[in-house]
Amino acid sequence: MNVKSIFGIILTLVGLIGLVYGGIDFTKGGVAQASFVYLILGGIFFFTGVSLIRGTRA
């Protein structure tokens, strides 16, 4: 496996964890600003990882 592919998988997993944690925090009525930060950063990491994996598979 390529180093870019492994890094893409790690970014995707970290992004997915951030999205899940932000969603759980948001639905439990946590601090709205922190929930949005987790959701935004999780989305950035997730989509960056997916695009990195997609770009290295070719």
N, C-alpha and C positions, 0 to 999 in steps of 0.2 A: 504494500500500500504506500501511497505517496504521503509525504508530510502534510501537504495542503489538504488532502482528503481527511486525514486524521484530525487536523485542526478544525476543519469544517464540521466534522462529527461532534467534536467537543463544543464548538460554538452553538451548534444546533441543540445539544442537550442542555447547555447552560441557559440558552434562550427559552427552551421549553419549561425548565424549572422556574425561571423568572416569571413567565406568563402564568403558570399554575399558581405560584405563590401570590402574585399580584391579584389574580382573580379570586382566590380564597380570601385574601385580606380585604378586597373590595366588597365581597358579599357578606363578610362578617361585620361590616360597618367600621372598619379601621380608619385610620387617618387617610383621608382621600388623596392628599398630595403624595404620600409615600406609596399608596397603591398605584397611582398613575406613573410614578417613577419606575416601579417594578415592571409595570405593563409595557411602558415605552422601551426601557432597556432590554427587557425580555424579547420584545418584538424585533428590535434592532439586531440583537445577537442571533435570534432564530432565523430571520431572513438572510442575514449575512452568511450564516453557516450553510443554509440551503443553497444559496447562490454559489458559494465556494465549492460545495460538493458537486453541484451541477456543472460547474466550469471545469472541474478536474476529471470528470468521467469521460470526456470526449477523447 
